[in-house]
């Protein structure tokens, strides 16, 4: 059974930091591009960041570039999202997701990821 389990999010003040992790079981991530998405109330799920299985290439949505960092530890089968300088508009449920194996492009599209975590709430207060 494939599972992607995100760490607990939390409540943080504007300007603060939070690190999310996503531990995979039932699949190995070392051949998969991994992504983070988020969904705010009343909005569609949106792309945040992606990282190729080699860890050498990343992609970010413009609104988080320079503040968020995606990374991975294939030995631990885990992906991370370090979030700095958080703002109230970053408030959302955050999801990690896995693409099918050996897909090179760092896709921002929900439909191109085949496994998803259950999501974790991140709330940023002003």
N, C-alpha and C positions, 0 to 999 in steps of 0.2 A: 504494500500500500504506500503510495507516494504521499508524502507530507512536506509542506513548507511551513515552518512555524516561526512567526515573527516574535521578537522579544516584546515585552510590555513597553508601551509608549509612556505617555504621562502628560502632566501639566507643567509647563515651563513659562517663565516670563519672557516677554519680548527682549531680544538681544541674547538670550541664553542658548544653550547647546543641548543636544540630545543625540545619542547613538543608538540606532536600531540594528538588530542582527536578524538574520533569517537562516535557520538551520534546516537543511534538507535531509530527509530520510526516504528510503525506498527508491532513490535515484542518485546518481553521482553527477555533480554539477561541473566536473572538470572538462566536459565537452560542450557545455551549454552557456550561451549568453544569458545573463541574469539581469532582471530589471526591477526597479521600484516604481510603483504608481501610487497615486493618492486620489481620494474622493471626498470632497467636501459636501455638506448637506445640500441637496437640491441641484448638485452639479454632476456632470459626467466624470467617470474615472479618467484621470489624466496622467500622462507619462511624467516621471521625475528624472530617472537616470537609468542607464544600462551599462554593463561591463562585459566585454568579450571573455570567453573562457580562459584566454591566456593572461588576462588581467592587464594587458598592455594598451587597450583601447577603451575609451569611455565616451558617453554621450549624456548631455544634460539638457533639460528644458531651460530656456533662457532665464526664467524667473529664479532659478536656484543656482545657476552657474556662479562659481566663486564663493558660494556659501556652503554647499553640500558636496560631500565626497563619497563616491561609491567605491568599495573595495571588496576583495574576496580572499578567502583562504581555502583553496581547493582541498588541502589536507584535512581541514575540519569540516568540509562540505558546507561552508557557511559564507554568506554574503553580508556586507555591512553597509549602513548609510549613516555617515557622520553629518549631522546637521548643525551648523553654526549660524549665529546672527539670526535666530528664528524670529519670524514676524507673525502677527495674528493671521495674516492671509495664508500662512502655512498650516493652519489648523485643518485637519482632515484625518480620515482613516487611511493608513499607509499599508500597502500590500507589496509583498515581493512576488516575483513571478519568474518562471523558467521557460526559455524557448526550447524548441526541439533541438536535438544535437547538431552541432557543426553548422549552425546558421550564422554566417559571418556578420551580417548587418546588425547594427545596434538599434533595432526597431523601436519606434515610439508607439506602436499600435497594439492596443489591447488584444486584438484578434490573432496576433502572431505569437502569443505566449500560451502554452498549453497546460501549465500547472500554476496554481495560485495558492498563496497562503490565505489565512482566515482574516487577516487585517489586524491592525493595532491602532488605537486612537492616540493622536498627538494633538494636544490643545495648547495654543500659545496665547497667553493673556497680555493685554496691553498695559 
